[in-house]
Amino acid sequence: MKAHDGMYIGGAWRPAAGSDTIAVVNPADEQVIAHVPAGTAEDVDDAVAAAREAFPAWATTPPAERAAKIAALRDVLVARKDEIAETVTAELGAPLPFSQMVHAGVPILVAGSYAELAASYAFEEKVGNSTVYAEPVGVVGAITPWNYPLHQNVAKVAPALAAGCTVVLKPAEDTPLTAQLFAEAVHEAGIPAGVFNLVTGLGTVAGQALAAHEGVDLVSFTGSTAVGKQIGSAAVAAVKRVALELGGKSANVILPSADLAKAVGVGIANVMGNSGQTCSAWTRMLVHTSQYDEAVALAAEAAAKYGDRIGPLVNAKQHARVRGYIEKGVAEGARVVAGGPEAPREQGYFVSPTVFADVTPEMTIAQEEIFGPVVSVIRYEDEADALRIANGTVYGLAGAVWAGDEAEAVAFARRMDTGQVDINGGRFNPLAPFGGYKQSGVGRELGSHGLSEYLQTKSLQF
C-alpha cells in the first residue's frame, strides 16, 4: 500500500521530526503492509502553528467560498472512491463491498451535506436590538478512531472547515493510510495551506500532545469513554471546548406488536456490520418473554448466515478483548446459541458472529461495550421493565424500537435515555444529529448541530 513517510503540514508533506515508525497491519492475514511516521510533540507543534497561521484568512473567507472548497473535496473523494475502499479494506479488514458502500460512500454524503450547509447556514441573525454572529471557534484538534476511518475524519473536518476553523487531525494508528489518502484529497481539492494538517502517531504521544496543546481551541475526540474522560478533564483545566463521541451499549427494543422476524433480522445485521466495531450498534436485543424463545431461534439462525461474510477485528488486542468478553459471558451463565469464543480461522483476527441467550441485565456482556459481533438477547416482562433495562447502562448513544404502530414506538423511544433512536428500521440520515447522553459523550456530529459545535457566538447591541 502507498504510504507517505512524512506529515502533511502547511499544505505540503514534510519529514517527521523523529525517526520512529508505526507498522500498518492487514488484520485479515496479519501481514505488515506499510509503515508511517510516529509523530512527536514537535510535529504537533508545527502542525498547530500552521493551523494558527492559516486561521485568520480562512475564518474570514466568505461561506460560499468555503462551501465550494468542501464541494471540491467531495468530488475528489468520489473520484477516488475505489481507492478509498481498497485502502480501508487493507488496513481495517472490512469486506470490500462494505468498504465501497459504507466506508467510502457515507463520507461522500457527509462531505456533500456540509458543502450545502456552509453555503446556507445562518452565520448571523437579528435578535431584538442585537445582531448575533456565529464565528469559528479557532484551531480544532481532531482525534479520530479506526473503526470508520474516513467517515470519522470527514465528520469532524468538514463541519470545522465549514465553520471557518482550521484543523490538525491525528488519526488512529491502526488506519493511518486512509487518513493520508484524505490529506491527498484535501490538497487536490485546493483547500489553502495550513487549513488542514495531518500528524500520524500514537495516541499516547501525538494524540496527548494535540489534546493538551495551548494553541488548540477545541478538541473533538471519538473513542473510548475512558480516554474521553481524560481529555475532558484536561480541557476543563485549560478552559477549552470539547466535543466527545464515546462508547455505547444500545438497546434494540422489540415490542410485542412488532414484526418479530424483521426486527430480529435487521437487529442482527446492525451488529454484524463492520464486524461489530460500531459504537452505535444495537448489541442488546430486548424481547418480551412471550416471544423470547422464538426471537432467540431467529437470532441464532440469522447470525449463523454471516459466517464468512464479516471481516476480522482490527488488531490482535481487539481480537483478544472480544474473545475474552465471550468467555466471560459463558462464565457468568449466558448461553451461546451461535458462534462462541473459538477463533474460526488460524490466521487473521476473526471472531465468529455470536449470539447469547439467557442474558440478564446485570451481566458484564449486557453492561460493557464489547465492540465485536456479539449480541445479547434479554427478556423483559412488560413495557416498564423494557424501559428500565434499556436505560440501565452508563451509556446512551443510540438504539432502536420496533412496534406494529409507529406512534407506540415513538412513545417508547421518547422515554429512552439515548441520543438517537431508529423507529422500525429507520434509514440513516446524514443531516440528523448524532451523539450521546450520559457517558456516551458531549456534543453532536452531523448536520447543522454538528456544524454548531465549531462555532461560538458574539452579540452586538444597537
C-alpha positions as CSV (number, residue, x, y, z in Angstrom):
1,M,0.0,0.0,0.0
2,K,1.1,3.5,-0.7
3,A,2.3,5.4,2.4
4,H,3.9,8.8,3.0
5,D,7.0,9.0,5.2
6,G,6.2,12.5,6.4
7,M,3.4,14.7,7.8
8,Y,1.0,16.9,5.9
9,I,1.6,20.3,7.4
10,G,1.1,23.7,5.9
11,G,0.0,22.4,2.6
12,A,2.9,20.1,2.0
13,W,4.4,16.7,3.0
14,R,7.2,17.4,5.4
15,P,9.7,15.0,7.0
16,A,8.7,13.9,10.5
17,A,10.6,15.3,13.4
18,G,11.6,11.8,14.7
19,S,12.6,8.5,13.1
20,D,10.2,6.1,14.7
21,T,7.5,4.5,12.6
22,I,4.3,2.6,13.1
23,A,3.7,-0.7,11.2
24,V,0.3,-0.9,9.5
25,V,-1.0,-4.5,9.6
26,N,-3.7,-6.1,7.5
27,P,-5.9,-7.8,10.1
28,A,-7.1,-10.4,7.6
29,D,-3.7,-12.1,7.2
30,E,-1.6,-10.3,9.9
31,Q,0.9,-9.1,7.4
32,V,2.6,-5.7,7.6
33,I,1.5,-3.7,4.5
34,A,3.2,-0.3,5.2
35,H,4.9,1.9,7.7
36,V,4.0,5.5,8.6
37,P,5.9,8.0,10.8
38,A,5.2,8.1,14.6
39,G,4.6,11.7,15.2
40,T,6.0,13.6,18.2
41,A,5.1,16.6,20.2
42,E,7.4,18.6,17.8
43,D,5.3,17.5,14.8
44,V,2.2,18.6,16.7
45,D,3.7,22.0,17.5
46,D,4.5,22.5,13.8
47,A,1.0,21.5,12.7
48,V,-0.7,23.7,15.3
49,A,1.5,26.6,14.3
50,A,0.5,26.1,10.6
51,A,-3.2,26.0,11.6
52,R,-2.9,29.1,13.7
53,E,-1.2,31.0,10.8
54,A,-3.9,29.9,8.4
55,F,-6.8,30.7,10.7
56,P,-7.4,34.4,10.2
57,A,-7.7,34.2,6.4
58,W,-9.8,31.1,6.4
59,A,-12.1,32.4,9.1
60,T,-12.9,35.5,7.0
61,T,-13.3,33.6,3.8
62,P,-16.9,34.0,2.6
63,P,-19.0,31.0,3.5
64,A,-19.8,30.4,-0.2
65,E,-16.1,30.1,-1.0
66,R,-15.6,27.7,1.9
67,A,-18.6,25.7,0.6
68,A,-17.0,25.5,-2.8
69,K,-13.8,24.1,-1.4
70,I,-15.7,21.4,0.6
71,A,-17.7,20.5,-2.6
72,A,-14.4,20.1,-4.4
73,L,-13.2,17.8,-1.6
74,R,-16.3,15.7,-2.0
75,D,-15.7,15.5,-5.7
76,V,-12.2,14.2,-5.2
77,L,-13.5,11.6,-2.8
78,V,-16.0,10.5,-5.4
79,A,-13.2,10.2,-8.0
80,R,-11.1,8.1,-5.6
81,K,-13.9,6.1,-4.1
82,D,-12.5,2.7,-5.3
83,E,-9.0,3.5,-3.9
84,I,-10.6,4.6,-0.6
85,A,-12.5,1.3,-0.3
86,E,-9.4,-0.8,-1.1
87,T,-7.3,1.1,1.4
88,V,-9.9,0.7,4.2
89,T,-10.2,-3.0,3.4
90,A,-6.4,-3.4,3.6
91,E,-5.9,-1.7,6.9
92,L,-9.2,-2.3,8.7
93,G,-10.2,-5.7,7.2
94,A,-13.8,-4.8,6.2
95,P,-15.1,-6.8,3.2
96,L,-14.6,-4.8,0.0
97,P,-18.4,-4.4,-0.8
98,F,-19.0,-3.0,2.7
99,S,-16.0,-0.6,2.3
100,Q,-17.3,0.6,-1.0
101,M,-20.9,1.2,0.2
102,V,-20.2,2.4,3.8
103,H,-16.6,3.4,4.3
104,A,-16.3,5.3,1.0
105,G,-19.9,6.1,0.3
106,V,-21.1,7.6,3.7
107,P,-18.2,10.2,3.9
108,I,-19.1,11.4,0.5
109,L,-22.7,12.0,1.6
110,V,-21.4,13.8,4.7
111,A,-19.0,16.0,2.8
112,G,-21.7,16.9,0.4
113,S,-24.1,17.8,3.2
114,Y,-21.5,20.3,4.7
115,A,-20.8,21.8,1.3
116,E,-24.5,22.7,1.2
117,L,-24.7,23.8,4.9
118,A,-21.7,26.0,4.6
119,A,-23.5,27.9,1.9
120,S,-26.9,28.1,3.6
121,Y,-26.1,28.3,7.3
122,A,-27.3,31.5,9.1
123,F,-24.0,32.8,10.4
124,E,-25.8,35.9,11.7
125,E,-29.2,36.8,13.0
126,K,-31.2,39.6,14.4
127,V,-32.4,39.2,18.0
128,G,-34.3,42.2,19.2
129,N,-31.9,45.2,19.1
130,S,-28.9,42.8,18.7
131,T,-27.1,41.2,15.9
132,V,-25.7,37.8,16.8
133,Y,-22.8,36.4,14.9
134,A,-21.7,32.8,14.7
135,E,-17.9,32.8,14.5
136,P,-15.4,29.9,14.2
137,V,-14.0,28.8,17.5
138,G,-10.4,28.6,16.2
139,V,-8.0,25.8,15.8
140,V,-9.5,22.3,16.1
141,G,-7.6,19.3,17.3
142,A,-9.4,16.3,15.8
143,I,-8.6,12.8,17.2
144,T,-10.3,10.0,15.3
145,P,-10.7,6.2,15.8
146,W,-10.0,3.3,13.5
147,N,-13.5,1.8,13.1
148,Y,-14.8,4.2,10.4
149,P,-11.6,5.9,9.5
150,L,-12.7,8.1,6.6
151,H,-16.2,8.8,7.9
152,Q,-14.8,9.9,11.3
153,N,-12.3,12.2,9.6
154,V,-14.9,13.8,7.3
155,A,-17.5,14.1,10.1
156,K,-15.0,16.3,12.1
157,V,-13.0,18.1,9.4
158,A,-15.9,19.1,7.0
159,P,-18.0,20.9,9.6
160,A,-14.9,22.5,11.1
161,L,-13.9,23.9,7.7
162,A,-17.5,24.9,7.0
163,A,-17.5,26.9,10.3
164,G,-14.2,28.7,9.3
165,C,-11.9,26.7,11.7
166,T,-8.6,25.2,10.8
167,V,-7.7,21.7,11.8
168,V,-5.0,19.4,13.0
169,L,-6.0,15.7,12.5
170,K,-4.5,12.9,14.5
171,P,-5.9,9.6,13.1
172,A,-5.9,6.2,14.8
173,E,-2.6,4.4,14.5
174,D,-4.3,1.3,13.0
175,T,-5.7,3.1,10.0
176,P,-3.3,5.9,9.0
177,L,-3.3,5.1,5.3
178,T,-6.9,6.2,4.9
179,A,-6.0,9.5,6.7
180,Q,-3.1,10.1,4.4
181,L,-5.3,9.5,1.4
182,F,-7.7,12.0,2.9
183,A,-4.9,14.5,3.2
184,E,-4.1,14.0,-0.5
185,A,-7.8,14.7,-1.3
186,V,-7.7,17.9,0.7
187,H,-4.6,19.0,-1.2
188,E,-6.1,18.1,-4.6
189,A,-9.3,20.0,-3.7
190,G,-7.3,23.2,-3.4
191,I,-8.0,23.9,0.3
192,P,-5.5,26.5,1.4
193,A,-2.2,25.6,3.0
194,G,-2.4,25.2,6.8
195,V,-6.2,25.0,6.9
196,F,-5.9,21.2,7.2
197,N,-2.9,19.4,8.7
198,L,-2.2,15.7,9.4
199,V,0.0,14.2,12.1
200,T,0.1,10.4,12.3
201,G,1.3,8.8,15.5
202,L,0.4,7.1,18.8
203,G,-2.5,8.4,20.9
204,T,-0.3,8.4,24.0
205,V,2.2,10.7,22.2
206,A,0.8,12.7,19.3
207,G,-2.8,12.5,20.5
208,Q,-1.9,13.5,24.0
209,A,0.2,16.4,22.7
210,L,-2.6,17.6,20.5
211,A,-5.3,17.4,23.2
212,A,-3.2,19.3,25.7
213,H,-1.8,21.9,23.2
214,E,-2.3,25.5,24.2
215,G,-2.7,26.5,20.6
216,V,-5.8,24.3,20.2
217,D,-9.1,25.9,20.9
218,L,-11.4,22.9,20.7
219,V,-10.7,19.1,20.9
220,S,-13.0,16.8,19.0
221,F,-12.5,13.2,20.0
222,T,-14.1,10.0,19.1
223,G,-13.1,6.9,21.0
224,S,-13.4,5.1,24.4
225,T,-15.2,6.7,27.3
226,A,-12.1,6.2,29.5
227,V,-9.9,8.3,27.2
228,G,-12.7,10.8,26.7
229,K,-12.8,11.4,30.4
230,Q,-9.1,12.1,30.4
231,I,-9.5,14.6,27.5
232,G,-12.5,16.2,29.1
233,S,-10.7,16.7,32.4
234,A,-7.7,18.2,30.7
235,A,-10.0,20.5,28.7
236,V,-11.8,21.7,31.8
237,A,-8.5,22.6,33.4
238,A,-7.5,24.6,30.4
239,V,-11.0,26.1,29.9
240,K,-11.1,24.6,26.4
241,R,-14.0,23.4,24.4
242,V,-14.5,19.7,23.8
243,A,-16.7,17.5,21.6
244,L,-16.7,13.9,22.7
245,E,-18.3,10.9,20.9
246,L,-17.7,7.9,23.1
247,G,-19.0,4.4,23.8
248,G,-22.4,2.8,23.6
249,K,-24.4,-0.2,24.6
250,S,-27.5,0.4,22.5
251,A,-30.8,-1.4,23.1
252,N,-32.9,-2.9,20.3
253,V,-36.3,-2.9,21.9
254,I,-38.8,-5.2,20.2
255,L,-42.3,-4.6,21.4
256,P,-44.9,-7.4,21.2
257,S,-46.8,-5.8,18.4
258,A,-43.7,-5.7,16.1
259,D,-42.9,-7.8,13.1
260,L,-40.6,-10.1,15.2
261,A,-38.8,-11.7,12.3
262,K,-37.9,-8.4,10.6
263,A,-36.9,-6.8,13.9
264,V,-34.6,-9.6,14.8
265,G,-33.1,-9.9,11.3
266,V,-32.4,-6.2,11.0
267,G,-31.1,-6.2,14.6
268,I,-28.6,-8.9,13.9
269,A,-27.5,-7.2,10.6
270,N,-26.9,-4.0,12.5
271,V,-24.5,-5.6,14.9
272,M,-22.6,-7.7,12.3
273,G,-21.9,-4.7,10.1
274,N,-18.2,-3.7,10.4
275,S,-17.7,-6.9,12.4
276,G,-19.5,-5.3,15.3
277,Q,-17.0,-2.5,15.6
278,T,-19.6,0.2,15.7
279,C,-20.2,2.4,18.8
280,S,-23.9,2.7,18.0
281,A,-24.5,-1.0,17.3
282,W,-27.7,-2.5,18.9
283,T,-25.9,-5.0,20.9
284,R,-28.7,-5.6,23.4
285,M,-31.9,-7.2,21.9
286,L,-34.8,-6.8,24.3
287,V,-37.7,-9.2,23.7
288,H,-41.0,-9.8,25.5
289,T,-41.0,-13.0,27.5
290,S,-43.8,-14.4,25.4
291,Q,-41.7,-14.1,22.2
292,Y,-38.4,-14.8,23.7
293,D,-37.7,-18.4,22.6
294,E,-38.8,-17.6,19.1
295,A,-36.6,-14.5,19.0
296,V,-33.6,-16.5,20.2
297,A,-34.0,-19.1,17.5
298,L,-34.4,-16.4,14.8
299,A,-31.3,-14.5,16.1
300,A,-29.2,-17.7,16.1
301,E,-30.3,-18.5,12.6
302,A,-29.6,-15.0,11.3
303,A,-26.2,-14.8,12.9
304,A,-25.1,-18.2,11.5
305,K,-25.7,-16.9,8.0
306,Y,-23.0,-14.3,8.4
307,G,-20.2,-16.8,8.9
308,D,-17.5,-15.8,6.4
309,R,-19.4,-12.6,5.4
310,I,-17.9,-10.4,8.1
311,G,-14.3,-9.3,8.2
312,P,-11.7,-9.6,11.0
313,L,-11.4,-7.4,14.0
314,V,-8.8,-4.6,13.6
315,N,-5.9,-6.0,15.6
316,A,-4.6,-8.7,18.0
317,K,-5.5,-6.7,21.1
318,Q,-9.1,-6.2,20.0
319,H,-9.3,-9.9,19.0
320,A,-8.3,-11.0,22.4
321,R,-10.6,-8.5,24.1
322,V,-13.7,-9.6,22.3
323,R,-13.0,-13.3,22.8
324,G,-12.4,-12.5,26.4
325,Y,-15.9,-10.9,26.7
326,I,-17.4,-14.0,25.1
327,E,-15.7,-16.3,27.6
328,K,-16.9,-14.0,30.4
329,G,-20.4,-14.3,29.2
330,V,-20.2,-18.1,29.3
331,A,-18.6,-17.9,32.8
332,E,-21.4,-15.7,34.1
333,G,-24.1,-18.1,32.9
334,A,-25.2,-16.8,29.5
335,R,-26.0,-19.4,26.8
336,V,-24.2,-19.4,23.5
337,V,-26.7,-20.1,20.7
338,A,-24.5,-19.0,17.8
339,G,-20.7,-18.6,17.5
340,G,-18.6,-18.6,20.6
341,P,-15.0,-17.8,21.7
342,E,-13.2,-20.2,19.4
343,A,-11.4,-18.4,16.6
344,P,-12.9,-19.6,13.2
345,R,-9.6,-19.3,11.3
346,E,-6.0,-19.9,12.2
347,Q,-4.8,-16.7,10.5
348,G,-6.3,-13.2,10.9
349,Y,-8.2,-11.6,13.8
350,F,-11.6,-13.2,13.1
351,V,-14.3,-13.8,15.6
352,S,-17.5,-15.9,14.9
353,P,-20.8,-14.0,14.9
354,T,-22.0,-14.7,18.4
355,V,-25.5,-14.6,20.0
356,F,-26.1,-15.1,23.7
357,A,-29.4,-16.1,25.3
358,D,-30.4,-16.2,28.9
359,V,-28.6,-12.9,29.4
360,T,-29.6,-10.8,32.5
361,P,-29.3,-7.0,32.5
362,E,-26.6,-7.1,35.2
363,M,-24.2,-9.4,33.3
364,T,-20.9,-7.9,32.1
365,I,-21.8,-8.6,28.4
366,A,-25.0,-6.6,28.9
367,Q,-23.3,-3.6,30.6
368,E,-19.9,-3.1,28.9
369,E,-19.1,-2.2,25.3
370,I,-17.6,-5.3,23.6
371,F,-17.0,-3.8,20.2
372,G,-17.4,-7.0,18.3
373,P,-20.0,-9.2,16.5
374,V,-21.8,-10.1,19.8
375,V,-25.5,-9.8,20.6
376,S,-27.1,-10.4,23.9
377,V,-30.8,-11.3,23.8
378,I,-32.5,-10.1,27.0
379,R,-36.1,-10.9,28.1
380,Y,-38.5,-8.3,29.6
381,E,-41.8,-8.8,31.4
382,D,-43.7,-5.6,30.4
383,E,-43.0,-2.2,28.9
384,A,-41.9,-0.6,32.1
385,D,-39.4,-3.5,32.5
386,A,-38.2,-3.0,29.0
387,L,-37.6,0.7,29.6
388,R,-35.7,0.0,32.8
389,I,-33.4,-2.4,31.0
390,A,-32.9,-0.2,28.0
391,N,-31.9,2.8,30.2
392,G,-30.0,0.6,32.7
393,T,-26.4,1.3,31.5
394,V,-24.0,4.2,31.8
395,Y,-24.3,4.7,28.0
396,G,-26.9,6.4,25.9
397,L,-25.7,6.7,22.3
398,A,-28.3,5.0,20.0
399,G,-31.0,2.4,19.9
400,A,-34.0,1.1,18.1
401,V,-37.7,0.5,18.8
402,W,-40.0,-1.8,16.8
403,A,-43.8,-1.8,17.1
404,G,-46.8,-2.5,14.9
405,D,-47.9,1.0,15.5
406,E,-45.4,3.8,14.8
407,A,-47.0,6.0,17.5
408,E,-46.4,3.3,20.0
409,A,-42.7,3.0,19.0
410,V,-42.3,6.8,19.2
411,A,-43.8,7.0,22.7
412,F,-41.4,4.4,23.9
413,A,-38.4,6.0,22.1
414,R,-39.1,9.4,23.7
415,R,-38.5,7.8,27.1
416,M,-35.2,6.3,26.2
417,D,-32.1,8.0,27.6
418,T,-30.2,8.0,24.3
419,G,-29.3,10.4,21.6
420,Q,-30.6,8.7,18.5
421,V,-33.3,6.0,18.0
422,D,-34.3,4.2,14.8
423,I,-38.1,3.6,14.5
424,N,-39.0,0.3,12.8
425,G,-35.7,0.3,10.9
426,G,-35.4,4.0,10.0
427,R,-32.8,4.8,7.4
428,F,-29.5,6.6,8.1
429,N,-29.8,10.4,7.8
430,P,-26.6,12.3,7.3
431,L,-28.3,15.5,8.4
432,A,-29.6,14.2,11.8
433,P,-27.5,14.9,14.9
434,F,-25.5,12.0,16.2
435,G,-24.2,11.9,19.8
436,G,-24.9,10.6,23.2
437,Y,-26.5,11.0,26.6
438,K,-24.7,10.1,29.8
439,Q,-21.2,8.6,29.4
440,S,-21.7,8.3,25.6
441,G,-20.4,11.8,25.1
442,V,-20.8,15.6,24.9
443,G,-21.9,17.4,21.8
444,R,-23.3,16.3,18.4
445,E,-21.9,15.4,15.0
446,L,-23.5,15.6,11.5
447,G,-25.9,18.2,10.1
448,S,-26.4,21.7,11.4
449,H,-25.9,20.5,15.0
450,G,-22.5,19.2,14.1
451,L,-21.6,22.5,12.4
452,S,-22.7,24.4,15.6
453,E,-20.1,22.5,17.6
454,Y,-17.3,24.5,15.9
455,L,-18.9,27.9,16.3
456,Q,-19.1,30.5,19.1
457,T,-21.4,33.4,19.3
458,K,-20.9,37.2,19.6
459,S,-23.7,39.7,20.0
460,L,-23.7,43.4,19.1
461,Q,-26.3,45.6,20.6
462,F,-27.7,48.6,18.8
